[in-house]
Amino acid sequence: MADAVDPSVPPSGTGCVECDAAGGWWVHLRRCAACGHIGCCDDSPKRHAAAHWRQSGHAIIRSFEPGEDWFWNYQDNQYYDGPRLAPPESRPVDETVPGPRGRVPSDWAEILRTRAD
């Protein structure tokens, strides 16, 4: 698991790579600790962070939310004690949650509630 974290790699951007490409939206963002890929969390409609893990094998993620510095290991399903990563450490603090501003549907809470049922 030594190659699971590369602290020198910057994040891939300020939003979920796949959601940005498709014009989608997310609830929270997660950063791959190995390659810097930014994906949306499991509460988001598309769950791109977990999909990145399944496709790449990169099991360690870090929250990409302001004020959060926790890591998670998808493979072990537990928290991970990781190092400080290359900046920036979070999405822009002035961005909305869910985000990004202007792409979140007005019925976003209902969409998430329906998906959870």
MOPAC internal coordinates of N, CA, C and O (Angstrom, degrees):
PM7 1SCF
backbone

  N    0.0000 0     0.00 0     0.00 0    0    0    0
  C    1.4662 1     0.00 0     0.00 0    1    0    0
  C    1.5276 1   110.22 1     0.00 0    2    1    0
  O    1.2310 1   119.86 1  -175.15 1    3    2    1
  N    1.3169 1   117.86 1     4.85 1    3    2    1
  C    1.4609 1   121.74 1  -178.63 1    5    3    2
  C    1.5266 1   112.49 1   -60.96 1    6    5    3
  O    1.2310 1   119.91 1   148.41 1    7    6    5
  N    1.3318 1   117.78 1   -31.59 1    7    6    5
  C    1.4641 1   120.41 1   179.99 1    9    7    6
  C    1.5298 1   112.61 1   -90.23 1   10    9    7
  O    1.2310 1   119.90 1  -170.13 1   11   10    9
  N    1.3306 1   117.79 1     9.87 1   11   10    9
  C    1.4597 1   122.27 1  -177.69 1   13   11   10
  C    1.5217 1   112.98 1   -74.78 1   14   13   11
  O    1.2310 1   120.48 1   161.37 1   15   14   13
  N    1.3435 1   116.69 1   -18.63 1   15   14   13
  C    1.4563 1   121.26 1  -178.36 1   17   15   14
  C    1.5203 1   108.85 1  -133.12 1   18   17   15
  O    1.2310 1   120.67 1   -51.88 1   19   18   17
  N    1.3335 1   116.32 1   128.12 1   19   18   17
  C    1.4611 1   121.59 1   173.20 1   21   19   18
  C    1.5221 1   107.11 1  -124.17 1   22   21   19
  O    1.2310 1   119.84 1   -81.67 1   23   22   21
  N    1.3350 1   117.91 1    98.33 1   23   22   21
  C    1.4613 1   121.26 1  -175.68 1   25   23   22
  C    1.5184 1   114.21 1   -65.29 1   26   25   23
  O    1.2310 1   119.60 1   165.73 1   27   26   25
  N    1.3219 1   118.37 1   -14.27 1   27   26   25
  C    1.4682 1   120.70 1  -177.01 1   29   27   26
  C    1.5268 1   113.54 1   -85.99 1   30   29   27
  O    1.2310 1   119.91 1   165.92 1   31   30   29
  N    1.3321 1   117.78 1   -14.08 1   31   30   29
  C    1.4700 1   121.24 1  -175.83 1   33   31   30
  C    1.5266 1   110.51 1   -82.76 1   34   33   31
  O    1.2310 1   120.05 1   -56.18 1   35   34   33
  N    1.3411 1   117.51 1   123.82 1   35   34   33
  C    1.4690 1   119.57 1   177.54 1   37   35   34
  C    1.5247 1   111.28 1   -75.04 1   38   37   35
  O    1.2310 1   120.04 1   -16.89 1   39   38   37
  N    1.3239 1   117.54 1   163.11 1   39   38   37
  C    1.4636 1   120.23 1   176.90 1   41   39   38
  C    1.5215 1   111.05 1   -65.96 1   42   41   39
  O    1.2310 1   120.94 1   -25.14 1   43   42   41
  N    1.3206 1   115.80 1   154.86 1   43   42   41
  C    1.4619 1   122.10 1  -177.45 1   45   43   42
  C    1.5225 1   113.38 1   -71.84 1   46   45   43
  O    1.2310 1   119.88 1   167.78 1   47   46   45
  N    1.3007 1   117.83 1   -12.22 1   47   46   45
  C    1.4638 1   122.37 1  -179.47 1   49   47   46
  C    1.5141 1   109.72 1   167.95 1   50   49   47
  O    1.2310 1   120.71 1    19.26 1   51   50   49
  N    1.3148 1   116.25 1  -160.74 1   51   50   49
  C    1.4671 1   120.45 1  -178.85 1   53   51   50
  C    1.5165 1   113.15 1  -108.19 1   54   53   51
  O    1.2310 1   120.52 1  -179.21 1   55   54   53
  N    1.3437 1   116.61 1     0.79 1   55   54   53
  C    1.4582 1   121.28 1   178.98 1   57   55   54
  C    1.5075 1   110.55 1  -144.43 1   58   57   55
  O    1.2310 1   120.71 1    -6.10 1   59   58   57
  N    1.3152 1   116.25 1   173.90 1   59   58   57
  C    1.4593 1   121.58 1   178.90 1   61   59   58
  C    1.5340 1   109.29 1   -60.91 1   62   61   59
  O    1.2310 1   120.89 1   -56.14 1   63   62   61
  N    1.3104 1   115.91 1   123.86 1   63   62   61
  C    1.4620 1   121.72 1  -176.93 1   65   63   62
  C    1.5245 1   111.22 1   -55.88 1   66   65   63
  O    1.2310 1   120.68 1   128.53 1   67   66   65
  N    1.3351 1   116.30 1   -51.47 1   67   66   65
  C    1.4614 1   120.46 1  -175.64 1   69   67   66
  C    1.5380 1   112.22 1   -70.65 1   70   69   67
  O    1.2310 1   120.25 1   138.75 1   71   70   69
  N    1.3254 1   117.12 1   -41.25 1   71   70   69
  C    1.4705 1   119.86 1   178.48 1   73   71   70
  C    1.5248 1   110.64 1   -63.87 1   74   73   71
  O    1.2310 1   120.41 1   138.10 1   75   74   73
  N    1.3421 1   116.82 1   -41.90 1   75   74   73
  C    1.4647 1   119.55 1   177.91 1   77   75   74
  C    1.5218 1   110.73 1   -60.38 1   78   77   75
  O    1.2310 1   120.22 1   136.76 1   79   78   77
  N    1.3247 1   117.18 1   -43.24 1   79   78   77
  C    1.4674 1   121.07 1  -178.94 1   81   79   78
  C    1.5259 1   112.03 1   -63.93 1   82   81   79
  O    1.2310 1   120.70 1   147.21 1   83   82   81
  N    1.3350 1   116.26 1   -32.79 1   83   82   81
  C    1.4694 1   121.13 1  -176.57 1   85   83   82
  C    1.5305 1   112.82 1   -97.18 1   86   85   83
  O    1.2310 1   119.88 1   177.73 1   87   86   85
  N    1.3284 1   117.83 1    -2.27 1   87   86   85
  C    1.4585 1   120.25 1  -177.20 1   89   87   86
  C    1.5105 1   113.14 1    76.51 1   90   89   87
  O    1.2310 1   120.41 1  -157.35 1   91   90   89
  N    1.3414 1   116.82 1    22.65 1   91   90   89
  C    1.4599 1   121.69 1  -177.42 1   93   91   90
  C    1.5224 1   113.32 1   -89.73 1   94   93   91
  O    1.2310 1   121.31 1    11.87 1   95   94   93
  N    1.3239 1   115.09 1  -168.13 1   95   94   93
  C    1.4659 1   122.14 1  -177.20 1   97   95   94
  C    1.5216 1   108.96 1  -140.14 1   98   97   95
  O    1.2310 1   121.24 1   -11.90 1   99   98   97
  N    1.3319 1   115.23 1   168.10 1   99   98   97
  C    1.4610 1   121.57 1  -176.94 1  101   99   98
  C    1.5146 1   111.02 1  -144.49 1  102  101   99
  O    1.2310 1   121.05 1   -13.47 1  103  102  101
  N    1.3303 1   115.59 1   166.53 1  103  102  101
  C    1.4613 1   121.46 1   175.44 1  105  103  102
  C    1.5258 1   109.23 1   -92.01 1  106  105  103
  O    1.2310 1   120.30 1   118.89 1  107  106  105
  N    1.3274 1   117.03 1   -61.11 1  107  106  105
  C    1.4684 1   122.31 1   178.07 1  109  107  106
  C    1.5231 1   108.84 1  -133.61 1  110  109  107
  O    1.2310 1   121.11 1   -16.96 1  111  110  109
  N    1.3260 1   115.48 1   163.04 1  111  110  109
  C    1.4604 1   120.99 1  -177.37 1  113  111  110
  C    1.5195 1   111.95 1  -114.12 1  114  113  111
  O    1.2310 1   121.54 1   -32.50 1  115  114  113
  N    1.3373 1   114.65 1   147.50 1  115  114  113
  C    1.4599 1   122.85 1   178.70 1  117  115  114
  C    1.5229 1   108.74 1  -129.55 1  118  117  115
  O    1.2310 1   121.28 1   -35.37 1  119  118  117
  N    1.3306 1   115.15 1   144.63 1  119  118  117
  C    1.4653 1   121.69 1  -176.64 1  121  119  118
  C    1.5251 1   110.06 1  -114.66 1  122  121  119
  O    1.2310 1   120.09 1   -52.66 1  123  122  121
  N    1.3182 1   117.43 1   127.34 1  123  122  121
  C    1.4551 1   121.46 1   175.82 1  125  123  122
  C    1.5231 1   108.23 1   -68.52 1  126  125  123
  O    1.2310 1   120.45 1   -54.03 1  127  126  125
  N    1.3210 1   116.75 1   125.97 1  127  126  125
  C    1.4575 1   121.17 1  -177.50 1  129  127  126
  C    1.5199 1   112.33 1   -77.08 1  130  129  127
  O    1.2310 1   119.97 1   167.03 1  131  130  129
  N    1.3249 1   117.67 1   -12.97 1  131  130  129
  C    1.4588 1   120.95 1   179.45 1  133  131  130
  C    1.5242 1   112.49 1   -90.07 1  134  133  131
  O    1.2310 1   120.15 1   136.19 1  135  134  133
  N    1.3355 1   117.31 1   -43.81 1  135  134  133
  C    1.4714 1   119.90 1  -172.85 1  137  135  134
  C    1.5295 1   114.36 1  -124.46 1  138  137  135
  O    1.2310 1   119.47 1   174.51 1  139  138  137
  N    1.3358 1   118.63 1    -5.49 1  139  138  137
  C    1.4593 1   121.56 1   178.10 1  141  139  138
  C    1.5155 1   115.36 1    86.76 1  142  141  139
  O    1.2310 1   119.72 1   179.27 1  143  142  141
  N    1.3318 1   118.13 1    -0.73 1  143  142  141
  C    1.4704 1   121.17 1   179.58 1  145  143  142
  C    1.5225 1   110.27 1   -55.22 1  146  145  143
  O    1.2310 1   120.46 1   -50.22 1  147  146  145
  N    1.3197 1   116.72 1   129.78 1  147  146  145
  C    1.4631 1   121.74 1   174.85 1  149  147  146
  C    1.5240 1   107.84 1   -99.27 1  150  149  147
  O    1.2310 1   121.28 1   -55.97 1  151  150  149
  N    1.3331 1   115.15 1   124.03 1  151  150  149
  C    1.4560 1   121.41 1   178.63 1  153  151  150
  C    1.5193 1   109.99 1  -133.22 1  154  153  151
  O    1.2310 1   120.94 1   -15.81 1  155  154  153
  N    1.3149 1   115.81 1   164.19 1  155  154  153
  C    1.4578 1   120.48 1  -179.80 1  157  155  154
  C    1.5253 1   110.67 1   -84.98 1  158  157  155
  O    1.2310 1   121.00 1   -26.39 1  159  158  157
  N    1.3228 1   115.70 1   153.61 1  159  158  157
  C    1.4693 1   123.28 1  -174.16 1  161  159  158
  C    1.5298 1   112.18 1   -73.82 1  162  161  159
  O    1.2310 1   121.27 1    -6.43 1  163  162  161
  N    1.3108 1   115.18 1   173.57 1  163  162  161
  C    1.4644 1   121.06 1  -179.13 1  165  163  162
  C    1.5263 1   113.16 1   -70.10 1  166  165  163
  O    1.2310 1   119.47 1   166.41 1  167  166  165
  N    1.3256 1   118.63 1   -13.59 1  167  166  165
  C    1.4670 1   121.01 1   173.98 1  169  167  166
  C    1.5228 1   111.34 1   -84.30 1  170  169  167
  O    1.2310 1   120.09 1   167.19 1  171  170  169
  N    1.3194 1   117.44 1   -12.81 1  171  170  169
  C    1.4624 1   122.79 1   179.43 1  173  171  170
  C    1.5285 1   110.31 1   -78.58 1  174  173  171
  O    1.2310 1   120.17 1   -23.60 1  175  174  173
  N    1.3192 1   117.29 1   156.40 1  175  174  173
  C    1.4639 1   119.29 1  -177.02 1  177  175  174
  C    1.5301 1   114.76 1   -57.38 1  178  177  175
  O    1.2310 1   119.28 1   143.64 1  179  178  177
  N    1.3113 1   118.98 1   -36.36 1  179  178  177
  C    1.4725 1   120.92 1  -173.23 1  181  179  178
  C    1.5259 1   115.06 1  -103.30 1  182  181  179
  O    1.2310 1   118.86 1   163.60 1  183  182  181
  N    1.3177 1   119.78 1   -16.40 1  183  182  181
  C    1.4726 1   122.84 1   174.61 1  185  183  182
  C    1.5325 1   113.25 1    53.45 1  186  185  183
  O    1.2310 1   120.87 1  -131.33 1  187  186  185
  N    1.3305 1   115.95 1    48.67 1  187  186  185
  C    1.4547 1   120.54 1  -174.82 1  189  187  186
  C    1.5271 1   114.42 1   -70.20 1  190  189  187
  O    1.2310 1   118.91 1   152.50 1  191  190  189
  N    1.3232 1   119.69 1   -27.50 1  191  190  189
  C    1.4692 1   120.21 1   178.59 1  193  191  190
  C    1.5256 1   110.35 1   -63.99 1  194  193  191
  O    1.2310 1   120.24 1   133.42 1  195  194  193
  N    1.3172 1   117.15 1   -46.58 1  195  194  193
  C    1.4687 1   120.83 1   178.46 1  197  195  194
  C    1.5248 1   110.58 1   -66.53 1  198  197  195
  O    1.2310 1   119.83 1   143.23 1  199  198  197
  N    1.3215 1   117.94 1   -36.77 1  199  198  197
  C    1.4679 1   120.70 1   177.32 1  201  199  198
  C    1.5281 1   110.23 1   -63.72 1  202  201  199
  O    1.2310 1   120.30 1   141.73 1  203  202  201
  N    1.3275 1   117.04 1   -38.27 1  203  202  201
  C    1.4651 1   120.67 1   177.21 1  205  203  202
  C    1.5256 1   110.12 1   -61.79 1  206  205  203
  O    1.2310 1   120.15 1   136.95 1  207  206  205
  N    1.3192 1   117.31 1   -43.05 1  207  206  205
  C    1.4697 1   120.99 1   176.92 1  209  207  206
  C    1.5257 1   110.97 1   -58.77 1  210  209  207
  O    1.2310 1   120.60 1   130.85 1  211  210  209
  N    1.3349 1   116.46 1   -49.15 1  211  210  209
  C    1.4633 1   119.87 1  -178.33 1  213  211  210
  C    1.5325 1   111.70 1   -62.31 1  214  213  211
  O    1.2310 1   120.10 1   143.31 1  215  214  213
  N    1.3282 1   117.40 1   -36.69 1  215  214  213
  C    1.4692 1   120.81 1  -178.68 1  217  215  214
  C    1.5274 1   112.82 1   -79.79 1  218  217  215
  O    1.2310 1   119.79 1   143.34 1  219  218  217
  N    1.3243 1   118.00 1   -36.66 1  219  218  217
  C    1.4650 1   121.63 1  -172.99 1  221  219  218
  C    1.5227 1   114.04 1   -99.39 1  222  221  219
  O    1.2310 1   120.66 1   155.20 1  223  222  221
  N    1.3396 1   116.35 1   -24.80 1  223  222  221
  C    1.4567 1   120.46 1  -173.03 1  225  223  222
  C    1.5140 1   113.07 1    83.67 1  226  225  223
  O    1.2310 1   119.84 1  -177.36 1  227  226  225
  N    1.3389 1   117.91 1     2.64 1  227  226  225
  C    1.4643 1   122.74 1   178.13 1  229  227  226
  C    1.5264 1   108.26 1   -79.53 1  230  229  227
  O    1.2310 1   120.39 1   -79.65 1  231  230  229
  N    1.3309 1   116.86 1   100.35 1  231  230  229
  C    1.4645 1   121.59 1  -169.97 1  233  231  230
  C    1.5233 1   114.74 1   -85.86 1  234  233  231
  O    1.2310 1   119.27 1   159.69 1  235  234  233
  N    1.3300 1   118.99 1   -20.31 1  235  234  233
  C    1.4711 1   121.25 1  -173.57 1  237  235  234
  C    1.5283 1   109.99 1   -97.62 1  238  237  235
  O    1.2310 1   121.20 1   -54.05 1  239  238  237
  N    1.3188 1   115.32 1   125.95 1  239  238  237
  C    1.4655 1   121.40 1   175.16 1  241  239  238
  C    1.5173 1   108.81 1  -122.95 1  242  241  239
  O    1.2310 1   121.10 1   -17.45 1  243  242  241
  N    1.3268 1   115.50 1   162.55 1  243  242  241
  C    1.4603 1   122.41 1   174.00 1  245  243  242
  C    1.5181 1   106.98 1  -129.30 1  246  245  243
  O    1.2310 1   120.43 1   -35.08 1  247  246  245
  N    1.3051 1   116.77 1   144.92 1  247  246  245
  C    1.4554 1   119.55 1   174.89 1  249  247  246
  C    1.5197 1   108.62 1   -58.86 1  250  249  247
  O    1.2310 1   120.53 1   -38.79 1  251  250  249
  N    1.3245 1   116.60 1   141.21 1  251  250  249
  C    1.4631 1   122.00 1   176.34 1  253  251  250
  C    1.5304 1   109.31 1  -113.01 1  254  253  251
  O    1.2310 1   121.41 1  -151.33 1  255  254  253
  N    1.3329 1   114.92 1    28.67 1  255  254  253
  C    1.4582 1   122.14 1   178.54 1  257  255  254
  C    1.5364 1   109.62 1  -100.09 1  258  257  255
  O    1.2310 1   120.19 1   -37.09 1  259  258  257
  N    1.3306 1   117.24 1   142.91 1  259  258  257
  C    1.4667 1   120.11 1   179.13 1  261  259  258
  C    1.5316 1   111.87 1   -56.40 1  262  261  259
  O    1.2310 1   120.82 1   -45.13 1  263  262  261
  N    1.3308 1   116.03 1   134.87 1  263  262  261
  C    1.4573 1   121.46 1   176.70 1  265  263  262
  C    1.5210 1   114.75 1    81.08 1  266  265  263
  O    1.2310 1   119.79 1   178.50 1  267  266  265
  N    1.3256 1   118.01 1    -1.50 1  267  266  265
  C    1.4680 1   121.14 1   179.24 1  269  267  266
  C    1.5236 1   109.33 1  -111.05 1  270  269  267
  O    1.2310 1   120.79 1   -47.49 1  271  270  269
  N    1.3311 1   116.10 1   132.51 1  271  270  269
  C    1.4651 1   119.03 1  -178.92 1  273  271  270
  C    1.5302 1   112.46 1  -129.59 1  274  273  271
  O    1.2310 1   120.24 1  -158.39 1  275  274  273
  N    1.3193 1   117.14 1    21.61 1  275  274  273
  C    1.4647 1   120.38 1  -177.93 1  277  275  274
  C    1.5281 1   111.11 1   -84.15 1  278  277  275
  O    1.2310 1   121.93 1   -29.19 1  279  278  277
  N    1.3249 1   113.92 1   150.81 1  279  278  277
  C    1.4672 1   123.68 1   175.36 1  281  279  278
  C    1.5332 1   107.79 1  -111.42 1  282  281  279
  O    1.2310 1   120.88 1   -25.63 1  283  282  281
  N    1.3264 1   115.92 1   154.37 1  283  282  281
  C    1.4558 1   121.93 1   176.36 1  285  283  282
  C    1.5243 1   108.86 1  -135.35 1  286  285  283
  O    1.2310 1   121.05 1   -38.85 1  287  286  285
  N    1.3198 1   115.59 1   141.15 1  287  286  285
  C    1.4519 1   121.76 1   176.73 1  289  287  286
  C    1.5233 1   107.92 1  -107.67 1  290  289  287
  O    1.2310 1   120.33 1   -72.13 1  291  290  289
  N    1.3325 1   116.97 1   107.87 1  291  290  289
  C    1.4655 1   121.05 1   179.96 1  293  291  290
  C    1.5301 1   111.28 1   -61.64 1  294  293  291
  O    1.2310 1   120.37 1   140.94 1  295  294  293
  N    1.3156 1   116.91 1   -39.06 1  295  294  293
  C    1.4640 1   120.87 1  -176.27 1  297  295  294
  C    1.5219 1   111.91 1   -64.52 1  298  297  295
  O    1.2310 1   120.13 1   135.01 1  299  298  297
  N    1.3348 1   117.36 1   -44.99 1  299  298  297
  C    1.4634 1   121.97 1  -179.52 1  301  299  298
  C    1.5205 1   112.89 1   -90.46 1  302  301  299
  O    1.2310 1   120.51 1   169.52 1  303  302  301
  N    1.3338 1   116.63 1   -10.48 1  303  302  301
  C    1.4591 1   122.30 1  -178.62 1  305  303  302
  C    1.5289 1   111.68 1    56.60 1  306  305  303
  O    1.2310 1   121.34 1  -132.09 1  307  306  305
  N    1.3353 1   115.04 1    47.91 1  307  306  305
  C    1.4663 1   120.30 1   178.66 1  309  307  306
  C    1.5287 1   110.08 1  -154.78 1  310  309  307
  O    1.2310 1   121.60 1   -14.32 1  311  310  309
  N    1.3279 1   114.55 1   165.68 1  311  310  309
  C    1.4599 1   119.77 1   177.99 1  313  311  310
  C    1.5151 1   109.87 1   -66.00 1  314  313  311
  O    1.2310 1   121.13 1   -24.44 1  315  314  313
  N    1.3285 1   115.44 1   155.56 1  315  314  313
  C    1.4558 1   123.11 1  -176.82 1  317  315  314
  C    1.5228 1   107.53 1  -130.76 1  318  317  315
  O    1.2310 1   119.97 1   -38.56 1  319  318  317
  N    1.3101 1   117.66 1   141.44 1  319  318  317
  C    1.4643 1   122.57 1   179.71 1  321  319  318
  C    1.5216 1   108.22 1   -93.69 1  322  321  319
  O    1.2310 1   120.58 1   -83.65 1  323  322  321
  N    1.3253 1   116.50 1    96.35 1  323  322  321
  C    1.4558 1   121.04 1  -175.15 1  325  323  322
  C    1.5208 1   113.39 1  -107.34 1  326  325  323
  O    1.2310 1   120.63 1   -11.15 1  327  326  325
  N    1.3348 1   116.40 1   168.85 1  327  326  325
  C    1.4609 1   122.34 1  -178.44 1  329  327  326
  C    1.5304 1   112.04 1   -85.14 1  330  329  327
  O    1.2310 1   120.79 1    -5.82 1  331  330  329
  N    1.2935 1   116.09 1   174.18 1  331  330  329
  C    1.4666 1   121.45 1   172.49 1  333  331  330
  C    1.5337 1   107.29 1   -67.69 1  334  333  331
  O    1.2310 1   120.39 1   -43.13 1  335  334  333
  N    1.3340 1   116.86 1   136.87 1  335  334  333
  C    1.4632 1   121.82 1  -178.80 1  337  335  334
  C    1.5252 1   110.67 1  -104.29 1  338  337  335
  O    1.2310 1   121.13 1   -18.07 1  339  338  337
  N    1.3218 1   115.44 1   161.93 1  339  338  337
  C    1.4665 1   121.86 1   178.87 1  341  339  338
  C    1.5273 1   109.88 1   -56.91 1  342  341  339
  O    1.2310 1   119.69 1   -36.58 1  343  342  341
  N    1.3160 1   118.19 1   143.42 1  343  342  341
  C    1.4632 1   121.35 1   179.84 1  345  343  342
  C    1.5305 1   111.59 1   -71.51 1  346  345  343
  O    1.2310 1   121.45 1   -19.04 1  347  346  345
  N    1.3339 1   114.83 1   160.96 1  347  346  345
  C    1.4560 1   127.93 1    -3.72 1  349  347  346
  C    1.5258 1   111.34 1   -76.08 1  350  349  347
  O    1.2310 1   121.19 1   -25.27 1  351  350  349
  N    1.3262 1   115.32 1   154.73 1  351  350  349
  C    1.4562 1   121.25 1  -176.66 1  353  351  350
  C    1.5222 1   113.75 1   -89.33 1  354  353  351
  O    1.2310 1   120.16 1   171.26 1  355  354  353
  N    1.3352 1   117.29 1    -8.74 1  355  354  353
  C    1.4617 1   119.81 1  -179.67 1  357  355  354
  C    1.5230 1   110.52 1  -155.28 1  358  357  355
  O    1.2310 1   122.15 1   -10.42 1  359  358  357
  N    1.3158 1   113.49 1   169.58 1  359  358  357
  C    1.4630 1   120.14 1   172.04 1  361  359  358
  C    1.5225 1   107.63 1   -63.17 1  362  361  359
  O    1.2310 1   119.69 1   -13.99 1  363  362  361
  N    1.3311 1   118.20 1   166.01 1  363  362  361
  C    1.4685 1   119.39 1   176.56 1  365  363  362
  C    1.5328 1   111.03 1   -58.37 1  366  365  363
  O    1.2310 1   120.36 1   -45.18 1  367  366  365
  N    1.3179 1   116.91 1   134.82 1  367  366  365
  C    1.4667 1   121.07 1  -176.75 1  369  367  366
  C    1.5218 1   112.81 1   -66.03 1  370  369  367
  O    1.2310 1   120.00 1   158.84 1  371  370  369
  N    1.3200 1   117.60 1   -21.16 1  371  370  369
  C    1.4666 1   119.52 1  -179.27 1  373  371  370
  C    1.5296 1   112.97 1   -90.32 1  374  373  371
  O    1.2310 1   119.98 1  -176.22 1  375  374  373
  N    1.3282 1   117.64 1     3.78 1  375  374  373
  C    1.4583 1   120.74 1   177.29 1  377  375  374
  C    1.5253 1   109.45 1   -80.54 1  378  377  375
  O    1.2310 1   120.69 1   -29.89 1  379  378  377
  N    1.3211 1   116.29 1   150.11 1  379  378  377
  C    1.4650 1   121.85 1  -177.65 1  381  379  378
  C    1.5246 1   111.66 1   -78.15 1  382  381  379
  O    1.2310 1   121.35 1   -20.04 1  383  382  381
  N    1.3259 1   115.03 1   159.96 1  383  382  381
  C    1.4645 1   123.09 1   172.25 1  385  383  382
  C    1.5207 1   106.48 1  -128.26 1  386  385  383
  O    1.2310 1   118.92 1   -61.40 1  387  386  385
  N    1.3421 1   119.66 1   118.60 1  387  386  385
  C    1.4519 1   124.21 1    -6.68 1  389  387  386
  C    1.5268 1   111.62 1   -64.90 1  390  389  387
  O    1.2310 1   121.35 1   -10.17 1  391  390  389
  N    1.3064 1   115.02 1   169.83 1  391  390  389
  C    1.4567 1   120.33 1  -176.61 1  393  391  390
  C    1.5227 1   110.29 1  -143.12 1  394  393  391
  O    1.2310 1   120.41 1    -1.41 1  395  394  393
  N    1.2817 1   116.83 1   178.59 1  395  394  393
  C    1.4542 1   125.90 1     0.05 1  397  395  394
  C    1.5249 1   111.41 1   -85.63 1  398  397  395
  O    1.2310 1   121.69 1   -21.41 1  399  398  397
  N    1.2887 1   114.38 1   158.59 1  399  398  397
  C    1.4662 1   121.81 1   179.21 1  401  399  398
  C    1.5340 1   109.31 1   -49.82 1  402  401  399
  O    1.2310 1   120.91 1   -46.84 1  403  402  401
  N    1.3058 1   115.87 1   133.16 1  403  402  401
  C    1.4551 1   121.08 1   176.97 1  405  403  402
  C    1.5171 1   115.15 1    93.03 1  406  405  403
  O    1.2310 1   120.01 1   166.61 1  407  406  405
  N    1.3375 1   117.58 1   -13.39 1  407  406  405
  C    1.4665 1   119.50 1   179.72 1  409  407  406
  C    1.5224 1   113.29 1  -116.52 1  410  409  407
  O    1.2310 1   120.09 1   174.47 1  411  410  409
  N    1.3092 1   117.44 1    -5.53 1  411  410  409
  C    1.4628 1   120.86 1  -178.37 1  413  411  410
  C    1.5341 1   108.40 1   -82.33 1  414  413  411
  O    1.2310 1   119.96 1   -56.58 1  415  414  413
  N    1.3352 1   117.67 1   123.42 1  415  414  413
  C    1.4656 1   119.15 1   179.99 1  417  415  414
  C    1.5298 1   111.08 1   -66.97 1  418  417  415
  O    1.2310 1   120.91 1   -29.57 1  419  418  417
  N    1.3121 1   115.87 1   150.43 1  419  418  417
  C    1.4643 1   120.25 1  -177.72 1  421  419  418
  C    1.5299 1   111.96 1   -63.34 1  422  421  419
  O    1.2310 1   119.96 1   154.63 1  423  422  421
  N    1.3294 1   117.68 1   -25.37 1  423  422  421
  C    1.4668 1   121.44 1   179.90 1  425  423  422
  C    1.5334 1   112.05 1  -100.32 1  426  425  423
  O    1.2310 1   120.23 1  -149.21 1  427  426  425
  N    1.3348 1   117.17 1    30.79 1  427  426  425
  C    1.4641 1   121.81 1  -175.13 1  429  427  426
  C    1.5274 1   112.79 1   -57.42 1  430  429  427
  O    1.2310 1   120.11 1   139.73 1  431  430  429
  N    1.3352 1   117.39 1   -40.27 1  431  430  429
  C    1.4735 1   119.69 1  -178.72 1  433  431  430
  C    1.5283 1   110.78 1   -64.62 1  434  433  431
  O    1.2310 1   120.46 1   140.33 1  435  434  433
  N    1.3100 1   116.73 1   -39.67 1  435  434  433
  C    1.4697 1   120.89 1   177.68 1  437  435  434
  C    1.5270 1   111.05 1   -66.30 1  438  437  435
  O    1.2310 1   120.38 1   140.67 1  439  438  437
  N    1.3227 1   116.89 1   -39.33 1  439  438  437
  C    1.4690 1   121.16 1   177.36 1  441  439  438
  C    1.5255 1   109.91 1   -58.89 1  442  441  439
  O    1.2310 1   120.31 1   133.61 1  443  442  441
  N    1.3184 1   117.01 1   -46.39 1  443  442  441
  C    1.4667 1   120.85 1  -179.62 1  445  443  442
  C    1.5215 1   111.54 1   -67.75 1  446  445  443
  O    1.2310 1   120.47 1   140.02 1  447  446  445
  N    1.3317 1   116.71 1   -39.98 1  447  446  445
  C    1.4680 1   121.08 1   179.84 1  449  447  446
  C    1.5327 1   109.91 1   -64.07 1  450  449  447
  O    1.2310 1   120.01 1   137.40 1  451  450  449
  N    1.3042 1   117.58 1   -42.60 1  451  450  449
  C    1.4617 1   122.69 1  -179.59 1  453  451  450
  C    1.5262 1   110.42 1   -65.29 1  454  453  451
  O    1.2310 1   120.57 1   139.90 1  455  454  453
  N    1.3193 1   116.51 1   -40.10 1  455  454  453
  C    1.4588 1   120.52 1  -179.70 1  457  455  454
  C    1.5192 1   111.13 1   -66.28 1  458  457  455
  O    1.2310 1   119.95 1   147.11 1  459  458  457
  N    1.3150 1   117.70 1   -32.89 1  459  458  457
  C    1.4556 1   122.48 1  -177.94 1  461  459  458
  C    1.5298 1   112.29 1   -74.47 1  462  461  459
  O    1.2310 1   120.17 1   158.71 1  463  462  461
  N    1.3063 1   117.29 1   -21.29 1  463  462  461
  C    1.4810 1   120.46 1  -177.75 1  465  463  462
  C    1.4994 1   113.29 1   -73.11 1  466  465  463
  O    1.2310 1   120.10 1   180.00 1  467  466  465

